[in-house]
Amino acid sequence: MIEIDRPREIAAIDMGSNSFHMVVARVVGHSLQIVSRHKQRVHLADGLNDNMELDQAAIQRGLSCLAMFAERIQGFDPENVRIAATYTLRQARNAQVFLMRAESVLPYPIEIIPGTEEARLIFLGVAHTQHEPGQKLVVDIGGGSTELIIGEGFEPKLQYSKHMGCVSYNLHYFPEGKISAKAMANAQMAALQKMESIASQYKKLGWEAAIGASGTIKAIREVIIAQGHADGIITKERLEEVVKRVTACKHSDELALPGLTDDRKPVFAAGVAILSAVFSALKIEGMVFSDGALREGLLYEMEERFRHSDIRSRTAIAMATQYNVDIDQANRVRDTAEQIYRQATSNGTHTELAALLSWGAQLHEVGLSISYPGFHRHSAYLLRHSTMPGFNLEEQTVLATLVRFQRKSLKLDEMPELSIYKRKHLYPMIRALRLAVALHGQRTDEALPSMVLTADKEKWLLSLPDGWQTNNRLLAADLTKEQDYWRKAGWELVINPLEELD
């Protein structure tokens, strides 16, 4: 019997503030073939209380949806699934509670992505599905935030994520479904104020085509089509007509607009207010709709990582250049850290963690651009709070943690909480980077001697050629100091002559 290789299937899940979406695709040659889409209203943002904590009802709605999605992707390899959480979980103080419970229903890591990363991925999804030439303005109004991006081809040039979404604005300006002209005006003014700081940049850069993405803009388009505008283009005049028809109602239940679905009614007025403000602030004359959005961006980038260069590598190189990193020293430290980490984890190296270690080593000295004293802390701050395309919040936290603990005392109780990885996963990475930094303390091109490292949990044995430490007294003193740092942290570093190995 002839066996035919089945196309690889990949899945992306977008955990939005209003709805969760999942799209599954087959990799066919050099293209993606969408095979299924799934959407569930979760209204996650509705569950954020005044303390910015998700209530149990919202958490349960989210978990129930993820359990359903899990049925479709059961058996998928982890590298074929990517899950991104956006505004609401970025804001929720108890996001870790949700993520821990989610592990039991969906056995794949959930990434909480920064707003700028969400914007970049949205643009990527639109760019792959909407092939207008020239520069494009992409607007995506979600439940908790609105992303605005100008780019060309597959590269964004200007991107912002603003805290204005149809769910959050509905709760604030149209509580309990009440609609009025005054409420609409207030919501529009609030959105205009959000746009005030960025509008001039967007208008100066310009665009050839304006494209809307996701549910809010799709719903407005459907209403416009139902009004007799078959081309579906959202123009300033058509949008103003929608505003008039919305404010003619006193309650969201009364929004009997042709083309508007019942499940979209509760947040429709807020979405219309935000889009009309964006049109006004940016002087948009017309906008078309794209089916591509964040989930498609996740899919295409997932496949891009398999076939082409990882955008995270480009980000690391750009950041090293921006902060005038000594590239030769960074490469020396990176190569040695990788070598030590491979030897220490010879029973099974985690590919993604190894990659993060490499990027962390490349960027471990970015903080020198601020000052030498405490530069490891400066480096950590920059890696945690900079815009880093391709990296999610957890990955940036891992990078920041690595460089924070590259030198000086090991105050491990200061390590942040993680959700995708565990603290114990980071310990071998920290040890490997620290040793690499110490071994290259002279900052010379002189090759290191042959060395062998064996690891037994918290006890590491580093074997160097006999007599090498005698001829390198400054380095020997640094290694002795490093042993003391390890000892105080409950770790052990033993240094023996290489010839003593059995």
C-alpha positions in Angstrom: 0.0 0.0 0.0 1.3 3.4 -1.0 1.4 5.9 1.9 0.8 9.6 1.0 2.3 12.3 3.3 -0.5 14.3 4.8 -0.1 18.1 4.6 1.0 19.6 7.9 -1.9 21.4 9.7 -1.3 24.4 11.9 -3.7 26.3 14.1 -3.9 29.9 15.5 -6.1 31.1 18.3 -6.8 34.8 18.9 -8.1 35.3 22.5 -9.8 38.7 22.1 -11.7 40.9 24.5 -15.0 40.2 22.9 -14.6 36.9 21.0 -12.2 34.0 20.7 -11.3 32.9 17.2 -9.5 29.8 15.9 -8.4 29.2 12.4 -6.8 25.9 11.1 -4.8 25.7 7.9 -3.0 23.1 5.9 0.5 23.9 4.6 0.4 23.2 0.9 3.7 23.8 -0.9 4.6 27.4 -0.1 1.0 28.5 0.7 -1.6 28.1 3.4 -5.0 26.6 2.8 -7.6 27.5 5.4 -9.6 24.5 6.3 -11.7 25.7 9.2 -12.7 28.7 11.2 -14.3 28.8 14.6 -15.6 31.8 16.6 -17.1 32.1 20.0 -18.5 35.2 21.8 -16.7 35.2 25.2 -17.1 38.9 26.3 -14.0 38.5 28.4 -13.6 42.2 28.9 -17.1 42.3 30.5 -15.6 40.4 33.4 -13.0 43.1 34.3 -13.9 44.7 37.6 -12.8 48.1 39.0 -9.6 46.4 40.3 -8.8 45.2 36.8 -9.4 41.6 37.9 -11.4 39.0 35.8 -14.4 37.7 37.6 -15.1 33.9 37.8 -17.9 34.0 35.2 -15.6 35.6 32.6 -12.8 33.1 33.4 -15.3 30.2 33.0 -16.6 31.5 29.7 -13.1 31.7 28.4 -12.2 28.2 29.6 -15.3 26.7 28.1 -14.5 28.2 24.7 -10.9 26.9 24.9 -12.1 23.4 25.8 -14.2 23.4 22.6 -11.3 24.6 20.5 -9.1 21.9 22.1 -11.4 19.2 20.6 -10.5 20.5 17.1 -6.8 20.6 17.5 -6.4 17.5 19.7 -3.1 15.7 18.8 -1.5 18.8 17.2 2.2 19.1 17.9 3.0 22.2 20.1 5.0 23.8 17.3 1.9 23.7 15.1 -0.3 25.7 17.4 0.1 29.4 18.4 -2.3 31.1 20.8 -2.2 34.9 21.4 -4.1 36.7 24.2 -4.7 40.5 23.7 -6.0 43.5 25.6 -8.0 42.0 28.4 -5.4 39.6 29.6 -2.8 42.3 29.2 -4.8 44.4 31.7 -6.1 41.7 34.0 -4.1 41.6 37.3 -5.1 37.9 37.8 -4.2 36.8 34.3 -2.0 34.2 35.8 -5.0 32.5 37.4 -6.7 32.2 34.0 -3.5 30.9 32.3 -2.9 28.3 35.0 -6.5 27.0 34.7 -6.3 27.1 30.9 -3.4 24.6 31.0 -5.8 21.9 32.1 -8.2 22.4 29.1 -5.8 23.4 26.3 -2.3 21.9 26.6 -0.5 24.6 24.5 1.3 27.8 25.7 -0.8 31.0 25.6 1.2 34.1 24.8 0.1 37.5 26.1 1.3 39.8 23.4 2.0 43.6 23.7 -0.3 46.0 21.8 2.4 46.9 19.3 3.0 43.2 18.6 -0.8 42.7 18.1 -0.7 45.6 15.6 2.2 44.0 13.7 0.5 40.6 13.5 -2.8 42.2 12.4 -0.9 44.0 9.6 0.8 40.7 8.6 -2.6 39.0 8.4 -4.2 41.7 6.3 -1.1 42.0 4.0 -1.3 38.3 3.2 -5.0 38.4 2.4 -5.4 41.9 0.9 -2.9 42.6 -1.9 -3.3 46.3 -2.6 -0.1 47.9 -3.9 1.5 50.8 -2.1 1.2 51.8 1.5 -1.8 50.6 3.5 -3.5 51.9 6.5 -4.9 49.1 8.6 -7.4 49.7 11.4 -8.6 46.9 13.7 -11.2 47.7 16.4 -11.2 45.0 19.0 -13.1 44.6 22.3 -10.5 46.4 24.4 -8.1 48.2 22.0 -7.8 49.6 18.5 -4.7 48.9 16.4 -3.7 51.3 13.7 -0.8 50.5 11.3 0.7 51.9 8.2 2.9 49.6 6.2 3.9 48.4 2.8 4.3 44.9 1.6 4.6 42.8 4.7 6.5 45.4 6.8 4.7 47.9 9.1 6.3 51.4 9.2 4.1 53.0 11.9 2.0 51.2 14.5 0.1 52.0 17.6 -2.4 50.2 19.9 -4.8 52.5 21.6 -6.9 51.7 24.7 -10.3 52.1 23.1 -12.5 49.0 22.2 -16.1 48.3 21.5 -16.5 46.3 24.8 -14.8 48.8 27.1 -16.4 51.8 25.4 -19.8 50.1 25.6 -19.5 49.6 29.3 -18.4 53.2 29.9 -20.5 55.2 27.4 -23.5 53.0 26.7 -24.1 51.2 30.0 -26.9 48.7 30.1 -27.4 49.2 26.4 -28.7 52.8 26.7 -28.1 54.8 23.5 -28.3 58.6 23.1 -26.9 61.3 20.9 -25.0 62.7 23.9 -23.5 59.3 24.7 -22.4 58.9 21.1 -20.8 62.3 21.1 -19.0 61.6 24.4 -17.7 58.3 23.1 -16.5 59.9 19.8 -14.8 62.8 21.7 -13.0 60.3 24.0 -11.8 58.4 20.9 -10.7 61.6 19.2 -8.7 62.5 22.3 -7.0 59.1 22.1 -6.1 59.8 18.5 -4.9 63.3 19.1 -1.3 62.4 19.9 -0.7 60.2 16.8 -3.0 61.6 14.1 -0.4 64.0 12.6 2.2 61.1 12.2 -0.3 59.0 10.3 -1.4 61.8 8.0 2.1 62.8 7.3 3.2 59.3 6.3 0.1 58.7 4.2 -1.4 55.7 2.5 -2.9 54.5 -0.8 -5.6 52.3 0.7 -7.4 52.2 4.1 -8.4 48.7 5.2 -10.5 47.6 8.2 -10.2 44.3 9.9 -12.1 42.2 12.5 -15.7 42.1 13.8 -16.6 45.7 14.5 -15.7 47.0 11.0 -17.1 43.9 9.4 -20.5 44.5 11.1 -20.5 48.2 10.0 -19.7 47.0 6.4 -22.6 44.6 6.5 -25.0 47.3 7.6 -23.8 49.6 4.8 -24.3 46.8 2.2 -27.8 46.2 3.5 -28.5 49.9 3.0 -28.0 49.3 -0.7 -24.2 50.0 -1.1 -23.2 46.7 -2.7 -19.5 47.6 -3.0 -19.3 47.5 0.8 -16.9 50.5 1.0 -17.2 52.4 4.2 -17.1 56.1 3.3 -17.3 59.1 5.6 -20.9 59.9 4.4 -22.1 56.3 4.8 -20.6 56.1 8.3 -22.3 59.3 9.3 -25.6 57.8 8.1 -25.0 54.7 10.3 -24.3 57.0 13.3 -27.7 58.8 12.7 -29.5 55.5 12.5 -27.9 54.2 15.7 -28.6 57.4 17.7 -32.2 57.3 16.6 -32.6 54.3 18.9 -32.7 54.5 22.7 -31.4 51.0 23.4 -29.2 48.4 21.8 -32.1 46.0 21.6 -33.9 48.5 19.3 -31.0 48.4 16.7 -33.1 46.7 14.0 -30.6 47.6 11.3 -30.6 45.3 8.3 -27.4 43.4 8.2 -26.7 43.7 11.9 -26.7 40.4 13.8 -28.2 40.1 17.3 -24.9 39.1 18.9 -23.2 42.3 17.6 -26.0 44.7 18.8 -24.7 45.2 22.4 -21.4 46.7 21.3 -22.3 48.1 17.9 -22.8 51.7 19.0 -19.4 51.8 20.7 -17.7 50.4 17.7 -19.4 52.9 15.4 -18.3 55.8 17.7 -14.7 54.6 17.6 -14.6 54.1 13.8 -16.2 57.5 13.2 -13.6 59.2 15.4 -10.8 57.4 13.6 -12.2 58.5 10.2 -12.5 62.1 11.5 -9.0 62.2 13.1 -7.2 60.7 10.1 -9.4 62.3 7.4 -10.2 58.9 5.9 -12.4 59.1 2.9 -13.1 55.4 2.3 -12.2 52.0 3.8 -12.5 48.5 2.5 -12.7 45.4 4.6 -10.2 42.5 4.9 -10.9 39.0 6.2 -7.3 38.8 7.4 -6.6 39.8 11.0 -4.5 38.7 14.0 -5.2 35.0 13.7 -4.1 35.0 10.1 -1.0 36.9 11.0 -0.2 34.3 13.6 -0.7 31.5 11.0 1.5 33.1 8.4 4.3 34.0 10.8 4.2 30.5 12.2 4.9 29.1 8.7 7.4 31.9 8.0 9.4 30.7 11.0 9.7 27.3 9.6 10.7 28.4 6.1 12.5 31.7 6.5 14.3 33.9 9.0 12.7 34.5 12.4 11.7 38.1 12.8 13.0 37.9 16.3 16.5 37.5 15.0 16.1 40.7 13.0 14.7 42.4 16.1 17.7 41.4 18.2 20.2 42.6 15.5 18.4 45.9 15.2 18.3 46.4 18.9 22.0 45.6 19.3 22.7 48.2 16.6 20.4 50.8 18.2 22.2 50.5 21.5 25.8 50.3 20.1 26.4 46.8 21.5 30.0 45.5 21.0 28.9 42.9 18.5 32.2 40.9 18.7 31.9 40.6 22.4 28.2 39.7 22.2 28.9 37.0 19.7 31.7 35.5 21.8 29.4 35.4 24.9 26.6 34.0 22.8 28.7 31.2 21.3 30.1 30.2 24.7 26.8 30.3 26.4 25.3 28.1 23.7 28.1 25.6 24.1 27.8 25.5 27.9 24.0 25.2 27.7 24.2 22.3 25.2 26.6 20.4 27.5 24.5 21.2 30.6 21.2 20.0 29.0 22.7 17.1 27.0 19.7 15.0 28.0 17.3 17.3 26.1 17.8 20.9 25.1 14.6 23.0 24.8 14.9 24.5 21.3 12.9 27.6 22.1 14.7 28.3 25.4 18.0 27.8 23.6 17.0 30.4 21.1 16.0 32.9 23.9 19.4 32.3 25.5 21.1 33.2 22.2 19.1 36.4 21.9 19.7 37.2 25.5 23.4 36.8 25.1 23.4 39.0 22.0 21.6 41.7 24.0 23.1 41.3 27.4 25.0 44.6 27.2 22.4 46.9 25.8 22.2 48.6 29.2 25.8 49.9 28.8 24.3 52.6 26.6 22.9 54.0 29.8 25.8 53.6 32.2 28.2 50.9 33.4 27.2 50.8 37.1 24.2 48.4 37.3 24.2 47.9 33.5 22.7 44.5 33.9 19.6 46.1 35.5 19.5 48.7 32.7 19.7 45.9 30.2 16.8 44.1 31.9 14.7 47.3 31.9 15.2 47.9 28.2 14.4 44.3 27.2 11.3 44.3 29.3 9.8 47.6 28.2 11.1 48.1 24.6 9.0 47.4 21.5 10.4 44.1 20.2 8.6 42.8 17.1 8.2 39.1 17.2 8.5 38.7 21.0 5.5 38.1 23.3 5.5 39.5 26.8 6.7 36.3 28.4 9.6 36.0 26.0 10.6 39.6 26.8 10.3 38.8 30.5 12.6 35.8 30.0 15.2 37.9 28.1 15.0 40.6 30.8 15.5 38.0 33.5 18.5 36.4 31.8 20.4 39.7 31.5 19.3 40.9 35.0 21.1 37.8 36.5 24.1 37.8 34.2 26.4 39.2 37.0 26.6 40.2 40.6 24.4 38.6 43.3 21.7 36.0 42.5 18.6 37.3 44.2 16.4 34.6 42.7 13.4 35.6 44.9 13.2 38.7 42.6 12.5 36.5 39.5 9.1 37.4 38.0 6.2 34.9 37.7 6.0 33.1 34.4 3.1 31.2 32.7 4.6 29.5 29.6 7.8 28.5 31.3 8.8 27.7 34.8 11.5 29.3 36.9 13.5 26.1 36.9 13.7 26.2 33.1 15.6 29.5 33.4 18.2 28.4 35.9 20.4 26.5 33.4 20.1 29.4 31.0 21.2 31.9 33.7 24.1 29.7 34.8 25.3 29.3 31.2 25.1 33.1 30.5 26.9 33.9 33.7 29.7 31.5 33.0 30.0 32.8 29.4 30.1 36.4 30.6 32.8 35.6 33.2 34.9 33.6 30.8 35.0 36.5 28.3 35.7 39.1 31.0 38.9 40.1 29.2 36.9 41.0 26.0 39.6 39.7 23.7 39.5 37.5 20.5 41.8 35.0 22.1 40.1 31.6 21.9 39.0 29.9 25.1 40.7 26.6 26.0 39.0 23.3 25.6 36.5 22.9 28.5 34.0 20.3 29.5 30.9 21.0 31.6 28.9 18.3 33.4 25.7 19.2 35.2 23.8 17.5 38.0 20.8 19.7 38.9 22.2 22.7 40.9 25.8 21.3 40.9 27.9 22.1 37.8 31.4 20.9 37.3 33.6 23.0 34.9 36.8 21.3 33.8 39.6 23.5 32.4 43.1 22.6 31.2 45.5 22.1 34.1 47.5 25.2 34.8 45.2 27.5 32.7 43.9 29.3 35.8 47.5 29.9 37.0 48.3 31.6 33.7 45.0 33.6 33.8 44.9 34.9 37.4 42.4 37.7 36.8 39.9 35.2 35.2 40.6 32.7 38.0 39.7 35.4 40.6 36.5 36.2 38.7 35.5 32.5 38.7 36.2 32.3 42.4 33.9 35.2 43.0 31.3 33.5 40.7 31.5 30.4 42.8 30.7 32.5 45.9 27.6 34.0 44.2 26.4 30.5 43.3 27.0 29.2 46.8 24.8 32.0 48.3 22.0 31.1 45.8 22.1 27.5 46.8 24.0 26.4 43.7 27.4 24.9 43.4 30.1 25.5 40.8 33.2 23.2 40.9 36.2 24.0 38.8 38.7 21.1 38.2 41.6 20.6 35.9 40.5 18.9 32.6 43.0 16.1 33.1 41.2 14.9 36.2 38.2 13.8 34.2 37.8 10.0 34.0 
